[in-house]
Amino acid sequence: MSQADTVQAIDPVTVRASAVLREASEAPAAAVRQGGLDIEVRLVDDALWVVMRRGDAGGLALRMPVFSPDARCRGLKIPGSIAALECEGSLGTSRLVLTADPFGLEQLRATLTFKPTRDLAIEWVPRDLVPFDVKGDAAQTLGHVEARQRKTNTALLYFTLERPAFGKVLYLQNLTALNDYFNMTGSKPTEVVGGDWPDLGYRPPVNPETGKAILKTGQKVTLYDTILSIRAYPQQEETDSAWQFLDMLGAVYEWLSPPTPALHDWNARAEATLWDLENSPEARVRHYGHTYFHPYTASEYPDVMVQLSIASALQDWSRWTGEAHPLSREIMAGIGKFYDDKLKTLRRYLPNVGKDKDADAVDSWYLYHPLLNLSNLALAGDEKARELFLASIDYGIRAARHFKYKWPVMYKIDDFSVITDVAEADDRGQTDVGGIYAWVMLQAFELTHDERFLSEAETAISAAEGMRFDLNYQANLTAWGAAACIRLWRITNRKEHLDQSYVYLASFFHNSQIWKSDIGLARHWTNFLGVTCLQDAPYMAAYECFDSYAAFERYLDYGGPHLIPSVKLLVNEFCRHALDRGWYYYPDAIPPEALASEIRNGHIDPELNFPLEDLYADGQKAGQVGQEIYGSGAALVYATRTLHRIEGAPFLLFCDSFVRAIHRLDEGTLNLRIDGPDTTKVRLALLPTITKGKEIAPRLWTSDQKVMEMEWAEGRYEAWVPANLALLLAWTQAA
């Protein structure tokens, strides 16, 4: 390392940037126009500047280092680009490629690669985004940042440049393209996008142990993959800003390198899960003559959320198979022991819980999530579930009113005294509990038609107004909040509820990871479009993942054709990638060396079909928190939503987007409707249930009579089809 050249740290460069951004006398290296923006590229000293102006009002500039003060540039012709330059200097060769939205929207992508001629040690470079006014002065601009990167989530900034009146800006750094840089330098993209106005954007991270990032001799690496979406007419009200964020994010989604989701055998995983739930002594425990499930492998006391989460997933499975599963009866036989006759509510623990637990302590969300699953069972016709749900619902309302629909993190269930008011990370309580509370109230309304429940749901949603991008506390609660909003809209026909659903979604996707990490051990799983389970958590969690999937199934169902296209795209894509990402929570799906050896709860048994709680984008070992028995419903939920049984057919019909209608025309023909976004294709497959799947001869057409070829591969017939189209499927079977 001693032979490496070092790029020395320099002071924050607002003053220098302003000097560069003033009108230069020499001709720019490139000049183009995109939408209402005039774009110039200039080489100044050791940096390329991509300067975007709207008329004479100022604008934004991207600053990208070429490192060599003696660099010289030449233009390149690269198909699909609007400008391309190669800059060669004593320290290496840089290449900048600009691409833009072909429709002419103000959307721009700037990718910079660098190939050093010798080892180059970066200690510090300035952030890459500079706003400037009509005089080129960054210091005189005024702006407001609404959202920025959290930990290793999507590297984004969402802000308004107010002076000059430039517009709303969504800035992203495509971290997928930067994996080689992170692995080469031993760095991680934790909160690498941010800054204080006007010093904004991305700063390449360095190795935390050395304080440097070493670029290796002769190895070409992508240093920046910067994406900008700009709207000249910014929307500032909460709901308007939320939908504009989602619209801009959806518009550049394809530039964020979405991988193709893999197909996994969720049916086999679900059946193996059921076997383990029935037979593994590490899953089950007996109390009061009943069977209960541990939260983690042979660890922790049974609690009500665990039992009802499994019971609800089992109900889905029973409906899918057409046969009641015996485990459902076992679970429901013992649920009543969680009910407190004095308080008239379900408690978290059984009465005999150990003294090492505070039996009266309850997380705010933990009161309502069991009620959500209990209501699912009640609506499916379980009379005991209905009785318990209605016996508990008034206490839930009393708690909501006591806290004025703004819940603390934890309180005492017997007297509402607060144990933990706010989370240390953000000094806020459980901000999205009102969303799941509203959903539970709407379930109660469906069961009883009592309008007081409808009123409670509306009050809770209204109480969350003004939270904007601080709404998310726990991912699945935010997802249920979005579903509650759109369900309220369907019931009341009040459009503000539909609009408010976009606020929940904006906060949800702000907390997502729209990139694929190949850092260290993370190459063994996919994190793409995962969400970190809490607003400050470093990991994605299995339960929050599949519970959000279940919520979004309902959201898309209620939304139908009335959703803005970008919302339908993002929600549908989250669900499609959840089916792939969810597989890697199972310890037998990743290498043994990727599993944690120090585990907070219980132990990891790769032979058990229960998911790990935690996967990390930064390459940490998986399963540090434990192996979730309470997350065992994941396989059942994924299988029952994606696999469709056709009576008498020799296959299961798989689609990784939601199928809303299947209509049997005759013994060997059916039509179906896929409910996905207009701009994508989804996987449709026939998974044979007979020994020789090739005995099936399928034919597939679109509604406009276009033939879709189904190819035989890996033991199934498969086609990629438009995501929002009616299809006709026919098949014959050899004798």
C-alpha positions in Angstrom: 0.0 0.0 0.0 2.9 2.3 0.5 3.4 2.5 -3.2 -0.1 3.7 -3.8 -0.7 7.3 -4.9 -3.0 9.1 -2.4 -5.7 11.6 -3.3 -5.5 14.0 -0.3 -8.6 15.2 1.4 -9.7 18.7 0.6 -12.0 21.1 2.4 -15.7 21.2 1.6 -15.8 22.7 -1.8 -18.9 24.9 -1.9 -16.8 28.0 -2.8 -14.8 26.2 -5.4 -18.0 24.6 -6.9 -19.5 28.1 -7.2 -16.4 29.3 -9.1 -16.6 26.3 -11.5 -20.3 26.7 -12.0 -20.1 30.3 -13.2 -20.2 30.6 -16.9 -17.0 29.3 -18.4 -15.4 30.8 -21.4 -14.2 27.6 -23.1 -16.5 25.3 -25.0 -17.9 22.4 -22.9 -16.8 18.8 -23.6 -20.4 18.0 -24.4 -23.7 19.8 -24.6 -27.2 18.3 -24.9 -30.8 19.1 -24.0 -33.2 16.9 -22.1 -36.8 18.0 -21.4 -36.5 21.6 -20.2 -32.9 21.2 -19.1 -29.7 22.4 -20.9 -26.9 20.0 -20.0 -23.2 20.7 -20.3 -20.3 18.5 -19.4 -17.0 20.3 -18.4 -13.6 19.0 -17.3 -12.2 21.3 -14.6 -8.9 20.3 -13.0 -9.5 16.7 -11.7 -13.2 16.5 -12.0 -16.0 16.2 -14.6 -19.0 18.5 -14.1 -22.4 17.6 -15.4 -24.2 20.9 -15.2 -28.0 21.0 -15.6 -29.7 24.4 -16.0 -33.3 25.4 -16.5 -33.1 28.5 -18.6 -31.3 31.2 -16.7 -32.5 30.2 -13.2 -29.7 27.9 -12.1 -30.0 24.2 -11.4 -28.0 21.2 -10.3 -24.5 19.9 -11.1 -22.9 16.5 -10.7 -19.3 16.5 -9.7 -17.4 13.3 -10.6 -13.6 12.8 -10.0 -11.2 11.8 -12.7 -8.4 12.2 -10.2 -5.7 13.2 -12.7 -5.2 17.0 -13.0 -3.6 16.4 -16.4 -6.6 14.4 -17.8 -7.7 15.1 -21.4 -11.1 14.1 -22.7 -12.4 12.9 -26.0 -16.0 12.2 -27.1 -17.3 8.7 -27.7 -20.3 7.4 -29.6 -22.1 4.8 -27.5 -25.5 3.5 -28.6 -28.3 4.7 -26.3 -26.3 7.5 -24.7 -26.9 11.2 -25.1 -23.3 12.0 -24.4 -20.1 10.0 -23.6 -16.6 11.0 -22.7 -13.3 9.2 -22.1 -10.8 11.1 -20.0 -7.2 9.8 -19.9 -4.7 11.1 -17.3 -1.5 10.0 -15.5 -3.5 8.3 -12.7 -5.9 6.4 -15.0 -8.7 6.5 -17.5 -12.3 7.6 -16.7 -15.4 7.1 -18.8 -18.6 9.0 -18.3 -21.8 7.9 -20.1 -25.0 9.9 -19.9 -28.3 8.3 -20.8 -31.7 9.9 -20.5 -35.4 9.0 -20.7 -36.3 8.4 -24.3 -39.7 10.1 -23.9 -38.0 13.4 -23.0 -38.8 13.5 -19.3 -36.2 15.2 -17.1 -34.6 11.9 -16.1 -30.9 11.4 -16.4 -28.4 8.7 -15.6 -24.6 9.4 -15.3 -22.3 6.4 -15.0 -18.6 6.9 -14.3 -16.0 4.1 -14.5 -12.3 4.4 -13.7 -9.3 2.2 -14.5 -6.2 3.3 -12.6 -2.7 3.0 -14.0 -1.4 2.2 -10.5 -2.9 1.6 -7.1 -4.8 4.6 -6.0 -5.8 5.3 -2.4 -8.9 7.5 -2.0 -9.1 9.1 1.5 -12.0 11.5 0.8 -13.8 13.0 -2.1 -16.6 15.6 -2.0 -20.2 14.6 -2.4 -21.3 14.7 -6.0 -24.4 16.9 -6.1 -24.3 20.7 -6.0 -27.3 23.0 -6.4 -26.6 26.5 -7.7 -28.4 29.7 -8.4 -28.4 32.0 -11.5 -24.9 33.3 -10.6 -23.6 29.8 -10.1 -23.5 30.2 -6.3 -24.3 27.1 -4.2 -24.4 28.9 -0.9 -27.3 31.1 -2.0 -29.6 28.3 -2.9 -32.5 27.2 -0.7 -33.9 23.7 -0.5 -35.8 21.1 1.6 -34.8 17.5 1.9 -37.7 15.2 2.7 -36.1 11.8 2.6 -32.5 10.4 2.6 -30.8 7.1 2.8 -31.2 5.0 6.0 -28.4 2.6 6.7 -27.9 0.3 3.7 -31.4 1.0 2.2 -31.8 2.6 -1.2 -29.2 5.3 -1.6 -31.6 8.2 -2.3 -32.3 11.8 -1.6 -35.8 13.3 -2.2 -35.8 17.1 -2.1 -37.1 20.4 -3.5 -34.8 23.0 -4.8 -36.9 26.1 -3.9 -34.4 28.9 -4.7 -34.0 28.9 -7.6 -37.4 27.4 -8.4 -35.9 24.3 -10.0 -38.4 21.7 -8.9 -38.7 18.4 -7.1 -35.7 16.0 -7.3 -35.3 12.3 -6.7 -31.6 11.5 -6.6 -30.4 7.8 -6.4 -27.1 6.1 -6.5 -27.5 2.6 -8.0 -25.6 0.6 -5.5 -26.0 -2.6 -7.5 -23.6 -1.2 -10.0 -21.1 -0.3 -7.3 -20.6 -3.8 -5.8 -17.2 -4.3 -7.3 -16.1 -1.0 -5.7 -17.3 -2.1 -2.3 -15.6 -5.5 -2.5 -12.4 -4.1 -4.0 -12.1 -1.5 -1.2 -13.5 -3.4 1.7 -16.1 -0.6 2.2 -19.9 -0.7 2.8 -22.6 1.6 1.5 -24.0 2.6 4.9 -25.7 6.0 4.6 -23.3 7.0 1.8 -26.0 9.3 0.3 -27.0 12.4 2.3 -25.2 15.6 3.3 -26.1 19.0 4.6 -27.4 21.6 2.2 -25.9 22.5 -0.2 -23.3 19.7 0.2 -25.4 16.7 -1.1 -25.3 13.4 -2.8 -23.0 10.4 -2.7 -19.6 10.1 -1.1 -17.8 6.9 -2.0 -17.1 5.0 1.3 -13.7 3.9 2.5 -12.5 0.9 4.3 -13.3 1.6 8.0 -10.1 -0.1 9.2 -7.7 1.8 7.0 -9.6 5.0 6.3 -8.8 4.5 2.6 -10.3 3.0 -0.5 -7.7 1.3 -2.7 -8.4 1.2 -6.4 -6.3 -1.7 -7.9 -4.0 -1.2 -10.8 -5.6 -2.0 -14.1 -9.0 -3.0 -12.7 -11.9 -1.1 -14.2 -14.5 -0.2 -11.6 -17.8 1.7 -11.6 -17.4 4.6 -9.2 -20.8 6.3 -9.7 -24.1 5.3 -11.2 -26.1 8.4 -10.5 -29.8 8.7 -11.4 -31.8 11.9 -11.3 -35.6 12.3 -11.8 -36.7 15.9 -11.8 -40.2 17.4 -11.8 -40.5 21.1 -12.7 -43.8 21.3 -10.9 -43.2 20.1 -7.3 -46.0 18.8 -5.2 -45.6 19.9 -1.6 -48.7 18.7 0.3 -48.2 15.4 2.2 -50.2 13.1 -0.1 -49.1 14.9 -3.3 -45.4 14.7 -2.3 -45.9 11.0 -1.5 -47.4 10.1 -4.9 -44.8 12.2 -6.7 -42.0 10.3 -4.9 -43.6 7.0 -5.9 -44.1 8.2 -9.4 -40.5 9.3 -9.9 -39.2 6.1 -8.2 -41.3 4.0 -10.5 -40.2 6.0 -13.6 -36.5 5.1 -13.0 -37.1 1.6 -11.5 -35.6 -0.2 -14.6 -32.4 1.8 -14.2 -31.9 0.3 -10.8 -31.0 -3.1 -12.3 -33.8 -5.3 -11.1 -32.7 -9.0 -11.2 -35.0 -11.7 -12.6 -36.7 -13.4 -9.6 -36.0 -17.1 -9.4 -38.8 -19.7 -9.1 -38.6 -21.8 -5.9 -40.7 -24.8 -4.8 -42.8 -23.2 -2.1 -45.2 -26.1 -2.2 -42.5 -28.5 -1.1 -41.2 -26.0 1.5 -44.7 -25.6 2.9 -45.3 -29.3 3.3 -41.9 -29.7 5.0 -42.7 -26.8 7.3 -46.0 -28.5 8.3 -44.1 -31.7 9.0 -41.7 -29.9 11.3 -44.4 -28.0 13.1 -46.1 -31.3 13.8 -43.1 -33.4 14.7 -40.1 -31.3 15.9 -39.7 -31.2 19.7 -37.8 -27.9 19.2 -41.0 -26.2 17.9 -43.6 -27.4 20.4 -44.2 -27.3 24.1 -47.1 -28.3 26.3 -48.9 -26.1 28.9 -52.2 -26.7 30.5 -52.7 -29.8 28.4 -52.4 -27.9 25.1 -49.8 -27.5 22.4 -48.1 -24.2 22.0 -45.2 -23.1 19.8 -41.9 -21.4 20.8 -41.1 -18.2 19.0 -37.6 -19.5 18.2 -36.1 -23.0 18.0 -36.5 -24.5 21.5 -36.4 -20.9 22.9 -38.6 -18.3 24.5 -42.0 -18.6 26.1 -45.0 -19.2 23.8 -46.8 -16.0 23.1 -50.1 -15.2 21.5 -48.7 -13.5 18.3 -46.8 -16.7 17.5 -49.8 -19.0 17.9 -52.2 -16.9 15.8 -49.7 -16.1 13.1 -49.3 -19.8 12.5 -53.0 -20.5 12.9 -53.9 -17.8 10.2 -51.4 -19.3 7.7 -52.8 -22.8 8.4 -56.3 -21.5 7.6 -55.0 -20.2 4.3 -53.4 -23.6 3.6 -56.6 -25.5 4.6 -58.7 -23.3 2.2 -56.1 -24.0 -0.6 -56.0 -27.8 -0.1 -59.7 -28.1 0.7 -59.0 -30.0 3.9 -58.8 -28.7 7.5 -55.3 -29.2 9.0 -55.3 -30.8 12.4 -52.7 -28.3 13.7 -55.3 -25.6 13.5 -57.5 -27.4 16.0 -54.5 -27.9 18.3 -53.6 -24.2 18.3 -57.2 -22.9 18.7 -57.8 -25.4 21.6 -55.3 -23.5 23.7 -55.7 -19.9 22.6 -58.2 -19.1 25.3 -55.5 -19.4 28.0 -54.1 -16.1 26.7 -57.4 -14.3 27.4 -57.6 -12.1 30.6 -61.2 -12.1 31.8 -60.5 -9.1 34.1 -59.0 -6.9 31.4 -61.1 -8.3 28.6 -58.1 -8.7 26.2 -55.6 -11.2 25.0 -52.3 -11.1 26.8 -48.9 -11.7 25.2 -47.9 -14.6 27.5 -49.6 -17.5 29.2 -50.4 -17.1 32.9 -47.5 -19.3 33.9 -44.8 -17.2 32.1 -41.5 -17.1 33.9 -40.5 -14.4 36.4 -37.8 -13.3 34.0 -40.5 -11.7 31.8 -42.7 -8.7 32.7 -46.1 -10.3 32.0 -47.8 -6.9 31.9 -45.4 -5.3 29.3 -46.7 -5.1 25.8 -45.3 -3.5 22.6 -48.0 -1.3 21.1 -48.2 -3.3 17.8 -48.2 -6.6 19.7 -51.7 -5.9 21.0 -53.2 -5.6 17.5 -51.3 -8.1 15.4 -52.9 -11.1 17.2 -56.3 -9.5 16.6 -55.5 -9.2 12.9 -54.9 -12.9 12.6 -57.8 -13.7 14.9 -60.1 -11.7 12.7 -58.8 -13.7 9.6 -59.9 -16.9 11.4 -63.2 -15.4 12.4 -64.0 -14.2 8.9 -63.1 -17.7 7.6 -65.9 -19.1 9.9 -64.1 -20.0 13.1 -66.7 -19.3 15.8 -64.2 -19.5 18.7 -62.0 -17.0 16.9 -65.0 -14.7 16.4 -65.9 -14.9 20.1 -62.4 -14.1 21.3 -61.9 -11.3 18.7 -65.1 -9.6 19.7 -64.4 -10.1 23.4 -61.0 -8.4 23.0 -61.8 -5.6 20.5 -63.1 -3.0 23.1 -59.9 -3.1 25.0 -58.0 -2.4 21.8 -60.2 0.6 21.2 -59.7 1.8 24.8 -55.9 1.6 24.4 -56.1 3.6 21.2 -58.2 6.3 22.7 -56.0 6.5 25.8 -52.9 7.2 23.7 -54.9 9.5 21.4 -54.0 7.2 18.5 -50.3 8.0 18.9 -48.8 4.9 20.5 -45.6 4.6 22.6 -43.1 1.8 22.1 -44.1 -0.2 25.1 -46.6 0.2 28.0 -48.2 -1.8 30.8 -51.3 -3.6 29.7 -53.1 -3.3 33.1 -53.0 0.5 33.5 -51.5 1.9 30.3 -48.5 3.3 32.1 -45.7 3.9 29.6 -42.5 1.8 29.9 -40.8 3.1 26.8 -42.2 6.2 25.2 -40.0 6.6 22.1 -37.3 4.8 20.2 -33.8 6.0 20.8 -33.0 6.1 17.1 -35.6 8.7 16.1 -37.2 9.9 19.3 -40.6 8.7 18.1 -43.1 6.1 19.2 -44.6 3.3 17.1 -45.8 5.7 14.4 -47.5 3.2 12.1 -49.5 1.2 14.7 -52.5 3.3 13.7 -52.4 1.6 10.3 -52.7 -2.0 11.6 -55.2 -0.8 14.2 -57.3 0.7 11.3 -57.1 -2.7 9.5 -58.3 -4.5 12.6 -61.2 -2.1 13.0 -62.2 -2.7 9.4 -62.1 -6.5 10.0 -64.4 -5.9 12.9 -66.7 -3.8 10.7 -66.9 -6.6 8.2 -67.8 -9.1 10.9 -70.4 -7.0 12.6 -71.4 -4.1 10.3 -71.1 -1.9 13.4 -70.2 1.6 12.1 -68.3 2.5 15.3 -65.4 0.4 14.0 -65.4 2.2 10.7 -65.2 5.5 12.6 -62.3 4.2 14.7 -60.4 3.3 11.5 -60.9 6.7 10.0 -59.8 8.4 13.3 -56.6 6.4 13.5 -55.7 7.1 9.9 -56.4 10.8 10.3 -54.2 10.9 13.5 -51.2 9.8 11.4 -51.5 12.7 9.0 -48.4 14.9 8.8 -45.9 12.1 9.5 -44.7 12.1 5.9 -41.5 10.0 5.5 -41.3 9.5 9.2 -44.4 7.3 9.2 -42.7 3.9 9.0 -41.8 2.2 12.3 -42.1 -1.5 11.4 -42.4 -2.5 7.7 -45.4 -4.8 7.9 -47.4 -2.3 10.0 -46.9 0.3 7.4 -48.0 -2.1 4.7 -51.2 -2.9 6.6 -51.7 0.8 7.0 -51.6 1.3 3.2 -54.1 -1.6 2.9 -56.4 -0.1 5.5 -56.4 3.3 3.7 -57.4 1.8 0.4 -60.0 -0.4 2.0 -61.5 2.7 3.7 -61.6 4.4 0.3 -63.5 1.5 -1.1 -66.0 1.6 1.8 -66.4 5.4 2.0 -65.6 6.6 -1.5 -63.5 9.3 0.1 -60.6 9.8 -2.2 -58.4 11.3 0.6 -58.1 7.7 1.9 -56.7 6.5 -1.4 -54.3 9.4 -1.4 -53.2 8.7 2.2 -52.3 5.2 1.2 -49.6 6.7 -0.9 -48.1 8.3 2.2 -47.8 4.8 3.8 -46.3 3.4 0.6 -43.8 6.2 0.2 -42.5 5.6 3.7 -42.4 1.9 3.1 -40.4 2.1 -0.1 -38.1 4.8 1.5 -37.1 2.0 3.9 -36.5 -0.5 1.1 -33.3 -1.8 -0.5 -33.8 -1.4 -4.3 -30.4 -2.8 -5.1 -28.8 -6.2 -5.1 -25.8 -6.6 -2.8 -22.9 -8.9 -3.7 -20.9 -7.7 -0.7 -19.2 -10.6 1.1 -21.7 -13.3 2.2 -24.6 -11.4 0.8 -23.8 -12.8 -2.6 -25.5 -16.0 -1.4 -28.9 -14.4 -1.1 -30.8 -11.6 -2.6 -31.8 -8.4 -0.8 -33.4 -6.7 -3.8 -36.5 -4.8 -2.8 -36.4 -6.1 0.7 -37.3 -3.8 3.6 -35.5 -3.4 6.8 -37.9 -4.6 9.5 -37.7 -1.5 11.6 -36.9 2.1 10.8 -33.5 1.8 12.4 -32.8 -1.9 11.8 -29.7 -3.2 10.0 -31.4 -6.3 8.6 -34.4 -7.6 6.6 -36.6 -10.0 8.6 -38.6 -13.0 7.3 -41.8 -12.3 9.2 -42.1 -8.6 8.2 -41.3 -9.7 4.6 -44.1 -12.2 4.1 -46.6 -10.2 6.3 -46.0 -7.2 4.0 -46.6 -9.5 1.0 -49.9 -10.5 2.5 -50.9 -6.9 3.1 -50.0 -5.9 -0.4 -52.0 -8.7 -1.9 -55.0 -7.0 -0.3 -53.8 -3.5 -1.3 -53.6 -4.5 -5.0 -57.0 -6.3 -4.8 -58.8 -3.2 -3.4 -56.8 -0.8 -5.6 -57.6 -2.4 -8.9 -57.2 -0.1 -12.0 -57.4 3.1 -9.9 -53.8 2.9 -8.7 -51.3 5.2 -10.4 -49.1 3.0 -12.6 -45.9 3.6 -10.6 -47.6 2.4 -7.4 -48.9 -0.8 -9.1 -45.4 -1.4 -10.4 -43.6 -1.0 -7.1 -46.1 -2.9 -5.0 -46.3 -5.8 -7.5 -42.5 -5.9 -7.9 -42.1 -6.0 -4.1 -44.3 -9.1 -4.0 -42.6 -10.8 -7.0 -39.1 -10.3 -5.4 -40.4 -11.4 -2.0 -41.0 -14.8 -3.5 -37.3 -15.1 -4.4 -35.8 -13.3 -1.4 -37.9 -15.2 1.0 -36.3 -18.5 0.0 -32.9 -17.5 1.4 -34.1 -17.0 4.9 -34.2 -20.8 5.2 -30.8 -22.0 6.6 -30.5 -25.0 4.2 -30.7 -22.5 1.2 -27.4 -20.8 2.0 -23.9 -22.2 2.7 -23.1 -23.3 6.3 -20.4 -20.6 6.5 -23.0 -17.9 6.0 -24.9 -18.9 9.2 -24.3 -17.1 12.4 -22.5 -19.0 15.2 -23.5 -16.6 18.0 -27.3 -16.4 18.1 -29.5 -14.2 20.3 -32.5 -16.6 20.6 -32.2 -20.4 20.5 -30.1 -22.1 17.9 -30.1 -22.7 14.1 -31.0 -26.1 12.8 -30.7 -26.2 9.0 -32.8 -29.4 8.9 -35.8 -27.5 10.2 -38.0 -25.6 7.7 -38.3 -22.5 9.7 -36.8 -19.2 8.4 -34.0 -17.2 9.9 -35.1 -13.9 11.3 -32.4 -11.8 9.7 -30.5 -11.3 6.4 -28.1 -8.4 5.9 -27.2 -6.4 2.8 -23.7 -5.6 4.1 -22.5 -9.3 4.1 -22.9 -10.1 7.8 -23.7 -13.7 8.7 -27.4 -14.6 8.6 -29.5 -15.7 11.6 -27.9 -13.7 14.3 -31.3 -13.0 15.9 -32.5 -16.6 15.6 -34.6 -19.0 13.6 -38.2 -18.0 13.6 -40.9 -20.5 14.3 -43.4 -17.6 14.3 -42.3 -17.0 10.7 -43.1 -20.5 9.6 -46.3 -19.3 7.9 -44.1 -17.7 5.2 -44.0 -20.9 3.0 -47.7 -21.4 3.4 -48.6 -17.8 2.4 -46.3 -17.8 -0.6 -47.5 -21.2 -1.8 -51.2 -20.4 -1.5 -50.9 -17.1 -3.3 -48.8 -18.2 -6.2 -49.9 -21.8 -6.9 -53.3 -22.5 -8.3 -55.0 -25.9 -8.2 -57.1 -26.7 -11.3 -59.4 -29.6 -10.6 -58.4 -32.6 -12.7 -55.4 -30.8 -14.3 -52.1 -32.7 -14.1 -50.3 -29.6 -12.9 -50.2 -26.7 -10.5 -50.5 -23.3 -12.2 -47.8 -20.9 -11.0 -47.6 -17.1 -11.5 -45.3 -14.7 -9.6 -47.9 -11.9 -10.0 -51.4 -12.1 -8.6 -54.0 -13.9 -10.6 -57.4 -12.4 -10.0 -59.6 -14.7 -12.1 -59.5 -18.3 -13.3 -62.5 -19.6 -15.2 -62.7 -23.1 -16.5 -64.1 -23.3 -20.0 -64.0 -27.1 -20.4 -62.0 -30.1 -19.3 -58.8 -28.8 -20.9 -59.2 -25.1 -21.3 -59.4 -22.1 -19.0 -59.0 -18.4 -19.1 -57.3 -16.2 -16.5 -56.5 -12.6 -15.7 -53.1 -11.5 -14.3 -53.2 -8.4 -12.2 -49.8 -6.8 -12.7 -48.4 -3.5 -14.1 -48.6 -2.7 -17.8 -44.9 -2.3 -18.3 -43.5 -5.6 -17.1 -43.6 -9.3 -17.9 -44.1 -12.0 -15.3 -43.4 -15.8 -15.1 -46.3 -18.2 -15.7 -45.5 -21.9 -15.3 -47.1 -25.3 -15.2 -45.6 -27.5 -12.5 -46.5 -31.1 -13.3 -48.1 -33.3 -10.7 -47.5 -36.4 -12.7 -44.4 -38.4 -13.1 -43.5 -37.4 -16.6 -44.4 -33.7 -17.0 -43.7 -33.8 -20.8 -46.8 -35.8 -21.2 -48.6 -32.5 -20.9 -49.0 -30.5 -24.2 -50.0 -26.9 -23.2 -51.0 -24.0 -25.5 -51.2 -20.4 -24.4 -52.7 -17.3 -26.1 -53.1 -13.7 -25.1 -56.6 -12.1 -25.3 -55.6 -10.5 -28.6 -54.9 -14.0 -30.0 -51.1 -13.8 -29.8 -49.5 -17.2 -29.3 -47.2 -17.4 -26.2 -44.7 -20.2 -26.4 -44.4 -22.3 -23.3 -40.9 -23.9 -23.1 -40.0 -27.0 -21.2 -37.1 -26.3 -18.7 -36.1 -27.7 -15.3 -39.1 -30.0 -15.1 -41.8 -27.4 -15.9 -43.4 -25.5 -18.8 -42.8 -21.8 -18.6 -43.6 -18.6 -20.4 -42.9 -14.9 -19.7 -46.2 -13.1 -20.3 -47.5 -9.5 -20.1 -48.3 -8.7 -16.5 -51.7 -7.2 -17.1 -53.6 -9.3 -19.6 -56.2 -11.9 -20.0 -54.8 -15.3 -21.2 -56.3 -18.5 -22.6 -54.6 -21.8 -21.5 -55.4 -25.1 -23.1 -53.7 -28.5 -22.5 -53.9 -32.1 -23.6 -52.4 -35.1 -21.9 -51.0 -38.1 -23.6 -52.6 -41.4 -22.7 
